[in-house]
């Protein structure tokens, strides 16, 4: 070890005070002071927002698909709560897609990803074996979004 140690770089405002950094960066951008803005971290935060919207889509689909599976494979437990959860998730999905229309082209992959998790959640919540549920999503896109569709 050398006698002189390298000093650690002081943490940037981005690392120390995210809220303060965000307010500061917004003011710089609004003021047209791009040269002073933290472009690298701003770009990362914008990309992160996009990923969050994709995660929200998948999470909503997981809840919806889980309840469709529960409705289909536990007919003796069907109730108003499950029906209302299906209605709520469909409305939330439609709203999310209306606010983020560029997510629509990724819907098929999102359903595939969400269904893989929905099977696990349905197993945990129902106690039914994995083999009870179809390996691939049995619901078409129109059925998933159809407010009147309830699988039998």
N, C-alpha and C positions, 0 to 999 in steps of 0.2 A: 504494500500500500504506500502510495506517495505521501509526502508530508503535506502537500496541498491537495485538498479535496475539491472536487468540482462542486460548485454551488448548484443546488437544484434550482431550476427555473421557477420563478414565482408563478403560482397558479393564475391563469387568466381570469378575467371577470366572468367569462363563460363558465368556468369551473367553480368559482367562488360564490357567485350570486347570479344564478340563471335568470331570475326575474328581472333584476337590474340590467343585466346584459340584454335581455329581450327588449325592454323599454328603450334602452339606449340605441340598439340597432334599428328599431322601428323609426325612431326620431332621425337617425342618420339617413335612412332610406327615404323617408318622407321629405327630408331636406335636400335630397339629391347629392349627398356627400358619400358617394359610392367608394371613393378611394379610402375613406376612413372606416368603412364598414368591414365587419368580420365575415367576408364572403364565404370562406370555407365552412365555418360553423353555421351560417345562415342556410347554405345549400344543404347541409346535413340535416338540419331541423326541418326543412321543407320536404326532403325525401322521407324523413321519419313520419311526418304527417300523412303522407301517401300510404306508407306501410300500415299505419294505424287504421286508416279507412278500409284497407283490405282485411285486416284482422277483425274489424267490426263486422264486416260482411260475413266472414266465416263463422264468427261467434254466434251471430243471429241465426245462421243456417244450422248450426249445431243444435241449438235449442229447438228450432222448428222441426228438424228431422228426427230428433230424439222423441219429441211428442207425437209425431206421425207414427213412429215405430211403436211407441207405447199404446197409442190408440188402436193400431192394427193388431198387435200381438197380446194385448191385455183387454179384450173387449168387456170383460166383467168388471173392470175398474174405470170404464169411461165415465167421465163426469163433466160438469160445467167448467170446472177449473182447467182441465186439459183443453177443452174446446176454446175457452177464452185465451189460453196461452197460445194456441195456434193462430187465433185471430190477431192477437197482439203482435206476435213475431212477424206475421205476414205484413201487417201495417208498418211495422218498424223497418222491415226489409225494403218495402216499396218506397218509403220515405228516404231511406239511406241511398237507394239507387237513384231516386229522383235528384238528390243533392250531389250525387257522384256518378253521373251517367257513364263515365269512362270505365267504370267497374263492370258494366254489363258484358263486354267481351270475355271477361274472365270468370263468368258465372259457372260454366260447366266445370272448370277446374276447382272452383270454390266449393261447389256441391260435392265433388269427389273427395276433396280434402275434408270437408265438414262431415260427410257421411262416415268416413273412417273413424272419426272421433265420436260421432253420434251413436254408433254401434256400441262402443265401450261404455258411454254414459248410460245408454238404455240397458245394457247388461247390469251395470251397477245399481240402477234404480229399480229394475224389475226382478232381478235375481234369475232371469232367464239365461240359458246358455247362448254363447256366441252363434252356435249352429242354428239357432232359432231364426236369426235375422239373415236376409239375403246378403250375399257378399258385396254386391254392387247396389247402389241406390235404386230401389224399385219404383221410384216416383219420377215422372217426367217433369220438366221445367214448368209446364202449364199447370200440372197438379200441385206442385210445390207452392205456386203463387195464387192458385185459385181459392178464394175465400170460402167457397162452398165444398171444396174437396175434403172428404174424410175417408181414409182407407178402411175397407172392411176385411 
